[in-house]
């Protein structure tokens, strides 16, 4: 695991404020205490992965985006998009969820297509010698030649 980002608390606070919910409401929804959430938001405590998942669920953002912001996941290039979506104050919670789901679907589909393309490239290409019609014609020519030699 990597070192946690020092701004995870500020990120959580921004999400909470953008969602227009109080610290008390978020703490209740995430099943953590008010003082603990306050300490997280002020950067005094570092939340565990479990607490981050509870906060992500309560804030209706993707757990991977929360983990990435906290430094718990590697920073793959495509992880910045869900984080940016989650942090955008101009989007509603429903819009953030929809955009994140659409983006993650595109990423999965692209990965599948890439894997299929790699598998196709790794498969031996059908050559003229391996085509069934060519094989049949070659066998026929060999038989004919064998008959002529007899």
Sine and cosine of phi, psi and omega as CSV:
sin_phi,cos_phi,sin_psi,cos_psi,sin_omega,cos_omega
0.00,0.00,0.55,-0.84,0.01,-1.00
-1.00,-0.01,0.15,-0.99,0.02,-1.00
-0.93,0.36,0.65,-0.76,-0.02,-1.00
-0.94,0.34,0.57,-0.82,0.01,-1.00
-0.94,0.35,0.69,-0.72,-0.02,-1.00
-0.94,0.35,-0.26,0.97,-0.05,-1.00
-0.98,-0.20,0.30,0.96,0.03,-1.00
-0.89,0.45,-0.61,0.79,0.03,-1.00
-0.89,0.45,-0.70,0.72,0.03,-1.00
-0.91,0.42,-0.61,0.79,0.04,-1.00
-0.88,0.47,-0.72,0.69,0.02,-1.00
-0.89,0.45,-0.68,0.73,0.01,-1.00
-0.88,0.47,-0.69,0.73,0.03,-1.00
-0.87,0.49,-0.70,0.71,0.03,-1.00
-0.88,0.48,-0.70,0.72,-0.01,-1.00
-0.89,0.46,-0.72,0.69,-0.01,-1.00
-0.91,0.41,-0.63,0.78,0.04,-1.00
-0.92,0.40,-0.52,0.85,0.05,-1.00
-0.99,0.17,-0.12,0.99,0.02,-1.00
0.86,0.51,0.72,0.69,0.10,-1.00
-0.84,-0.54,0.49,-0.87,-0.04,-1.00
-0.98,0.21,0.28,-0.96,0.06,-1.00
-0.86,0.52,-0.67,0.74,0.00,-1.00
-0.88,0.47,-0.69,0.73,0.00,-1.00
-0.90,0.43,-0.70,0.72,0.01,-1.00
-0.90,0.44,-0.69,0.72,0.01,-1.00
-0.85,0.52,-0.68,0.73,0.01,-1.00
-0.91,0.42,-0.71,0.71,-0.02,-1.00
-0.91,0.40,-0.55,0.84,-0.02,-1.00
-1.00,0.02,-0.05,1.00,0.02,-1.00
0.88,0.48,0.69,0.73,0.11,-0.99
-0.76,-0.65,0.24,-0.97,-0.06,-1.00
-0.98,0.18,0.44,-0.90,0.04,-1.00
-0.86,0.52,-0.75,0.66,-0.01,-1.00
-0.87,0.49,-0.62,0.78,0.00,-1.00
-0.90,0.44,-0.71,0.71,0.03,-1.00
-0.89,0.46,-0.67,0.74,0.03,-1.00
-0.86,0.51,-0.68,0.73,0.02,-1.00
-0.91,0.42,-0.62,0.79,0.05,-1.00
-0.89,0.46,-0.75,0.66,-0.04,-1.00
-0.89,0.46,-0.52,0.85,-0.01,-1.00
-1.00,0.03,0.00,1.00,0.04,-1.00
0.98,0.18,0.25,0.97,-0.02,-1.00
-1.00,0.06,-0.42,0.91,0.01,-1.00
-0.79,-0.61,0.52,-0.85,0.06,-1.00
-0.96,-0.30,0.88,-0.48,-0.05,-1.00
-0.95,0.30,0.52,-0.86,0.08,-1.00
-0.96,0.27,0.17,-0.99,0.04,-1.00
-0.88,0.48,-0.61,0.79,0.01,-1.00
-0.90,0.44,-0.70,0.71,0.01,-1.00
-0.91,0.41,-0.64,0.77,0.05,-1.00
-0.88,0.48,-0.64,0.77,0.02,-1.00
-0.91,0.42,-0.64,0.77,0.03,-1.00
-0.91,0.42,-0.66,0.75,0.03,-1.00
-0.92,0.40,-0.66,0.75,0.03,-1.00
-0.87,0.49,-0.70,0.72,0.02,-1.00
-0.89,0.45,-0.69,0.72,-0.02,-1.00
-0.92,0.40,-0.57,0.82,0.00,-1.00
-1.00,0.02,-0.09,1.00,0.02,-1.00
0.86,0.51,0.74,0.67,0.13,-0.99
-0.85,-0.53,0.30,-0.96,-0.03,-1.00
-0.94,0.33,0.64,-0.77,0.03,-1.00
-0.88,0.47,-0.67,0.74,0.04,-1.00
-0.86,0.52,-0.59,0.81,0.04,-1.00
-0.90,0.44,-0.65,0.76,0.02,-1.00
-0.92,0.40,-0.69,0.73,0.02,-1.00
-0.89,0.45,-0.66,0.75,0.00,-1.00
-0.89,0.46,-0.72,0.69,-0.02,-1.00
-0.89,0.46,-0.54,0.84,0.00,-1.00
-0.99,0.14,-0.12,0.99,0.00,-1.00
0.99,0.10,0.29,0.96,0.00,-1.00
-1.00,0.04,-0.28,0.96,0.04,-1.00
-0.89,-0.45,0.42,-0.91,0.12,-0.99
-0.90,0.43,0.39,-0.92,-0.07,-1.00
-1.00,-0.08,0.93,0.37,0.12,-0.99
-0.86,0.51,0.51,-0.86,-0.04,-1.00
-0.83,0.56,-0.61,0.79,-0.10,-1.00
-0.98,0.19,-0.14,0.99,-0.01,-1.00
-0.98,0.20,-0.32,0.95,0.01,-1.00
-0.92,0.38,-0.48,0.88,-0.03,-1.00
-0.92,0.40,-0.78,0.63,0.04,-1.00
-0.87,0.50,-0.56,0.83,0.04,-1.00
-0.91,0.41,-0.68,0.73,0.02,-1.00
-0.91,0.42,-0.64,0.77,0.03,-1.00
-0.88,0.47,-0.74,0.68,-0.04,-1.00
-0.88,0.47,-0.53,0.85,-0.07,-1.00
-1.00,0.03,-0.15,0.99,-0.08,-1.00
-0.95,0.33,0.90,-0.44,-0.04,-1.00
-0.96,0.27,-0.23,0.97,-0.04,-1.00
-1.00,0.09,-0.14,0.99,-0.03,-1.00
-0.97,-0.23,0.56,-0.83,0.10,-1.00
-0.98,0.21,0.22,-0.98,0.03,-1.00
-0.86,0.50,-0.69,0.72,0.00,-1.00
-0.89,0.45,-0.66,0.76,0.02,-1.00
-0.91,0.42,-0.65,0.76,0.03,-1.00
-0.88,0.47,-0.70,0.72,0.01,-1.00
-0.88,0.47,-0.72,0.70,-0.02,-1.00
-0.88,0.47,-0.74,0.67,-0.01,-1.00
-0.88,0.47,-0.68,0.74,0.00,-1.00
-0.90,0.44,-0.68,0.73,0.02,-1.00
-0.90,0.44,-0.68,0.73,0.02,-1.00
-0.89,0.46,-0.73,0.68,0.00,-1.00
-0.86,0.50,-0.73,0.68,-0.02,-1.00
-0.90,0.44,-0.56,0.83,0.07,-1.00
-0.91,0.42,-0.71,0.71,0.04,-1.00
-0.87,0.49,-0.68,0.73,0.00,-1.00
-0.88,0.47,-0.71,0.70,0.02,-1.00
-0.88,0.47,-0.70,0.71,-0.02,-1.00
-0.90,0.44,-0.65,0.76,0.03,-1.00
-0.90,0.43,-0.63,0.78,0.03,-1.00
-0.91,0.42,-0.66,0.75,0.04,-1.00
-0.90,0.45,-0.69,0.72,0.00,-1.00
-0.90,0.44,-0.65,0.76,0.02,-1.00
-0.90,0.43,-0.68,0.74,0.02,-1.00
-0.90,0.43,-0.64,0.77,0.03,-1.00
-0.91,0.42,-0.66,0.75,0.02,-1.00
-0.90,0.44,-0.65,0.76,0.03,-1.00
-0.91,0.41,-0.63,0.78,0.02,-1.00
-0.91,0.41,-0.65,0.76,0.03,-1.00
-0.90,0.43,-0.64,0.76,-0.01,-1.00
-0.93,0.36,-0.53,0.85,-0.02,-1.00
-0.98,0.19,-0.39,0.92,-0.01,-1.00
-0.95,0.33,0.62,-0.79,0.01,-1.00
-0.91,0.42,0.70,-0.72,-0.01,-1.00
-0.96,0.27,0.57,-0.82,0.02,-1.00
-0.97,0.25,0.87,-0.49,0.00,-1.00
-0.99,-0.13,0.15,-0.99,0.02,-1.00
-0.85,0.52,-0.59,0.81,-0.05,-1.00
-0.95,0.30,-0.34,0.94,-0.04,-1.00
-0.99,-0.16,-0.10,1.00,0.01,-1.00
-0.94,0.33,0.66,-0.75,-0.05,-1.00
-0.84,0.55,-0.66,0.75,-0.02,-1.00
-0.90,0.43,-0.63,0.78,0.01,-1.00
-0.93,0.37,-0.66,0.75,0.02,-1.00
-0.87,0.49,-0.70,0.71,-0.02,-1.00
-0.89,0.45,-0.69,0.73,0.00,-1.00
-0.91,0.42,-0.62,0.79,0.00,-1.00
-0.91,0.40,-0.68,0.74,0.03,-1.00
-0.88,0.47,-0.68,0.74,-0.01,-1.00
-0.89,0.46,-0.66,0.75,0.00,-1.00
-0.91,0.41,-0.62,0.78,0.01,-1.00
-0.91,0.41,-0.68,0.73,0.02,-1.00
-0.89,0.46,-0.68,0.73,-0.03,-1.00
-0.90,0.44,-0.66,0.75,0.01,-1.00
-0.91,0.41,-0.62,0.79,0.00,-1.00
-0.92,0.40,-0.61,0.79,0.02,-1.00
-0.93,0.37,-0.61,0.79,0.00,-1.00
-0.92,0.38,-0.53,0.85,-0.02,-1.00
-0.97,0.26,-0.32,0.95,-0.06,-1.00
-0.98,0.19,0.00,0.00,0.00,0.00
